[in-house]
């Protein structure tokens, strides 16, 4: 795997610093544990409504990564369309990588 974002997500998972799934992610935001929320590029619009509502309500940073559910799921070893990162260091690094990737695309 030569994708730094997916590699870092895999590392977060092994460290136990990721929450996976719509309801658990919303709960992590409610509890103030989520530093950032990431959604797959092909995450269902219907499911995304509830996530976006919670993001607005709790003021959590969120990004849609340019990766499919299959790519993210492969990196994490578990089916995943939405996740939250519950560690500040991992959160800062993943945001840095996402912003760097976005700048390169422009």
C-alpha positions as CSV (number, residue, x, y, z in Angstrom):
1,X,0.0,0.0,0.0
2,X,1.6,3.2,-1.2
3,X,-1.2,5.6,-0.1
4,X,-0.2,7.6,2.9
5,X,-3.7,8.4,4.0
6,X,-4.8,4.8,3.9
7,X,-1.6,3.7,5.6
8,X,-2.2,6.2,8.4
9,X,-5.8,5.1,8.7
10,X,-4.6,1.5,9.1
11,X,-2.2,2.6,11.8
12,X,-5.0,4.5,13.6
13,X,-7.1,1.4,13.5
14,X,-4.4,-0.8,15.0
15,X,-3.8,1.8,17.7
16,X,-7.6,1.8,18.5
17,X,-8.0,5.5,17.7
18,X,-10.8,5.1,15.1
19,X,-14.6,4.8,15.5
20,X,-16.3,3.2,12.5
21,X,-19.9,3.4,11.4
22,X,-22.5,6.1,11.3
23,X,-24.1,5.7,14.7
24,X,-20.8,5.1,16.6
25,X,-19.3,8.2,14.8
26,X,-22.2,10.4,15.8
27,X,-21.9,9.1,19.4
28,X,-18.1,9.9,19.4
29,X,-19.0,13.5,18.3
30,X,-21.7,13.7,21.0
31,X,-19.1,12.6,23.7
32,X,-16.6,15.1,22.3
33,X,-14.1,12.3,21.5
34,X,-14.0,12.9,17.7
35,X,-11.3,15.2,16.4
36,X,-12.2,14.7,12.7
37,X,-14.8,12.8,10.7
38,X,-13.9,11.3,7.3
39,X,-16.4,9.9,4.8
40,X,-15.7,7.9,1.7
41,X,-16.2,9.5,-1.7
42,X,-19.0,7.0,-2.4
43,X,-20.7,7.1,1.0
44,X,-24.5,7.0,0.7
45,X,-26.1,10.5,0.5
46,X,-29.0,9.3,2.7
47,X,-26.6,8.1,5.5
48,X,-24.5,11.3,5.1
49,X,-27.5,13.5,6.1
50,X,-27.4,12.3,9.7
51,X,-23.6,12.6,9.8
52,X,-23.7,16.2,8.4
53,X,-26.4,17.2,10.9
54,X,-24.2,15.9,13.8
55,X,-21.1,17.6,12.4
56,X,-23.0,20.9,12.3
57,X,-24.5,20.3,15.8
58,X,-21.1,19.4,17.5
59,X,-18.8,21.5,15.4
60,X,-16.5,18.6,14.4
61,X,-14.2,19.0,11.4
62,X,-15.1,16.8,8.5
63,X,-13.7,15.8,5.1
64,X,-14.7,13.6,2.3
65,X,-11.6,11.7,1.3
66,X,-11.0,10.9,-2.4
67,X,-11.1,7.1,-1.6
68,X,-14.0,4.7,-2.0
69,X,-15.5,2.6,0.7
70,X,-13.7,-0.5,-0.7
71,X,-10.3,1.2,-0.5
72,X,-10.9,2.4,3.1
73,X,-12.3,-0.9,4.1
74,X,-9.3,-2.7,2.7
75,X,-6.9,-0.5,4.7
76,X,-8.9,-0.9,7.9
77,X,-9.8,-4.6,7.5
78,X,-13.5,-3.8,8.1
79,X,-16.3,-2.4,6.0
80,X,-16.2,1.4,6.4
81,X,-17.9,4.4,4.8
82,X,-17.6,6.9,7.6
83,X,-15.1,7.1,10.5
84,X,-14.0,9.4,13.2
85,X,-10.5,9.7,14.6
86,X,-10.3,10.0,18.4
87,X,-6.6,11.0,18.7
88,X,-5.3,14.6,18.3
89,X,-2.0,13.6,16.8
90,X,-3.5,11.2,14.2
91,X,-6.2,13.7,13.5
92,X,-3.7,16.5,12.8
93,X,-1.5,14.3,10.5
94,X,-4.5,13.0,8.5
95,X,-5.8,16.5,8.0
96,X,-2.4,17.7,6.9
97,X,-2.2,14.8,4.3
98,X,-5.7,15.5,3.0
99,X,-5.0,19.3,2.6
100,X,-1.7,18.5,0.9
101,X,-3.5,16.1,-1.5
102,X,-6.2,18.7,-2.2
103,X,-3.6,21.4,-3.0
104,X,-1.9,19.0,-5.5
105,X,-5.2,18.4,-7.3
106,X,-5.8,22.1,-7.9
